[in-house]
Amino acid sequence: VQLQACGGGLVQAGGSLRLSCAASGRTGSSCTMGWFRQAPGKELEFVSAIRRNGGSTSYLDSMKGRFTISRDNAKNTVYLQMSSLKPEDTAVYYCAAGRGSLISSSLRNRHEYDSWGQGTQLTVSS
């Protein structure tokens, strides 16, 4: 799967932004899709994931209620709607395609994702 993420930018604290990730190649709709992020000097961190049918999602606790992941399988696109953004959300955000449909215990494991987008920068100013 080839992934193309976009939508990052500069936003003020408290603002909102939506990231998109378009998939091509191996049918993206058959995979669990995830978002990860990496802040400067920090490890890659799980953000959210959504199963192929869109009915099951997972979030890191600090994102619950602020971030919403969704997918449009007809468009092979996954979205991450982010609101109430904080300066600590500043990072490069990566979308990733899982090795098929992942089980719950694997959703947050980056090694279970075998295709990655190029990353899109989000900067939240205080």
VMD Tcl script that draws the C-alpha trace (Angstrom):
set ca {
  {0.00 0.00 0.00}
  {1.25 3.47 -0.85}
  {0.11 6.15 1.55}
  {-0.02 9.89 1.10}
  {-0.74 11.98 4.17}
  {-1.64 15.63 4.08}
  {-3.43 18.32 6.03}
  {-0.83 19.36 8.54}
  {-0.01 22.94 9.26}
  {0.25 25.64 11.89}
  {-2.72 26.12 14.20}
  {-3.29 27.96 17.45}
  {-3.94 26.13 20.67}
  {-7.60 25.23 20.93}
  {-7.96 25.05 17.19}
  {-8.90 22.18 14.90}
  {-7.41 20.47 11.90}
  {-8.12 17.41 9.81}
  {-5.45 15.11 8.46}
  {-6.09 12.89 5.47}
  {-4.32 9.79 4.27}
  {-4.98 8.45 0.79}
  {-4.10 4.83 0.12}
  {-3.33 3.19 -3.21}
  {-2.00 -0.17 -4.30}
  {-3.03 -3.13 -2.15}
  {-6.60 -2.32 -1.26}
  {-6.41 -0.04 1.72}
  {-9.96 -0.89 2.70}
  {-8.83 -4.39 3.72}
  {-6.38 -3.11 6.32}
  {-6.50 -1.64 9.74}
  {-5.28 1.92 9.38}
  {-3.46 3.86 12.03}
  {-2.04 7.25 12.87}
  {1.19 7.68 14.78}
  {3.14 10.78 15.64}
  {6.66 11.74 16.54}
  {7.54 14.89 18.39}
  {11.08 16.28 18.28}
  {13.38 14.20 20.44}
  {10.67 11.68 21.27}
  {9.76 8.18 20.25}
  {7.12 7.38 17.70}
  {3.79 7.32 19.51}
  {0.48 5.65 18.67}
  {-2.37 8.07 18.15}
  {-5.35 6.18 16.79}
  {-6.42 3.24 14.67}
  {-9.51 2.11 12.85}
  {-10.44 -1.35 11.68}
  {-11.29 -1.96 8.05}
  {-15.05 -1.81 8.54}
  {-14.75 1.50 10.40}
  {-16.79 0.17 13.28}
  {-13.95 -0.26 15.72}
  {-11.55 2.47 16.71}
  {-8.83 2.96 19.26}
  {-7.22 6.07 20.72}
  {-4.40 6.92 23.03}
  {-6.03 8.15 26.22}
  {-4.79 11.72 25.82}
  {-6.58 11.94 22.46}
  {-9.94 10.59 23.52}
  {-12.64 13.18 23.07}
  {-10.35 15.43 21.05}
  {-9.41 13.28 18.06}
  {-11.71 11.30 15.80}
  {-10.52 8.77 13.26}
  {-12.70 7.78 10.34}
  {-12.36 6.19 6.95}
  {-14.04 6.27 3.59}
  {-13.30 2.92 1.98}
  {-14.82 4.03 -1.31}
  {-12.14 6.71 -1.49}
  {-9.43 4.61 0.21}
  {-8.90 7.50 2.58}
  {-8.50 7.71 6.33}
  {-9.03 10.90 8.28}
  {-7.96 12.19 11.65}
  {-10.08 15.06 12.87}
  {-8.29 16.87 15.66}
  {-9.81 19.48 17.91}
  {-8.90 21.30 21.13}
  {-5.31 21.10 19.97}
  {-2.53 21.66 22.45}
  {1.09 22.66 21.94}
  {2.08 19.15 23.06}
  {0.27 17.79 20.00}
  {3.02 19.31 17.86}
  {4.62 16.47 15.94}
  {5.02 14.84 12.57}
  {1.96 12.68 12.02}
  {2.24 9.46 10.06}
  {-0.48 7.26 8.69}
  {0.15 3.56 8.43}
  {-1.49 0.48 7.01}
  {-1.62 -2.65 9.11}
  {-0.72 -6.17 8.10}
  {-4.32 -6.89 7.26}
  {-6.95 -6.53 9.91}
  {-5.27 -6.25 13.29}
  {-6.49 -7.66 16.57}
  {-7.05 -5.32 19.50}
  {-3.78 -6.14 21.21}
  {-1.84 -5.22 18.07}
  {-3.43 -1.91 17.21}
  {-0.87 0.19 19.06}
  {2.17 -1.77 17.97}
  {3.95 0.06 15.18}
  {5.62 -3.17 14.06}
  {2.19 -4.49 13.04}
  {2.00 -1.80 10.35}
  {3.95 -2.46 7.18}
  {3.23 0.58 5.03}
  {3.84 4.15 6.10}
  {3.10 7.54 4.66}
  {5.70 10.28 4.47}
  {4.40 12.23 7.46}
  {2.77 15.60 7.77}
  {3.86 18.27 10.25}
  {1.43 19.70 12.78}
  {2.55 22.68 14.81}
  {0.33 24.02 17.56}
  {1.25 27.44 18.86}
  {0.42 28.56 22.37}
}
mol new
graphics top color blue
foreach p $ca { graphics top sphere $p radius 0.5 }
foreach p [lrange $ca 0 end-1] q [lrange $ca 1 end] { graphics top cylinder $p $q radius 0.2 }
display resetview
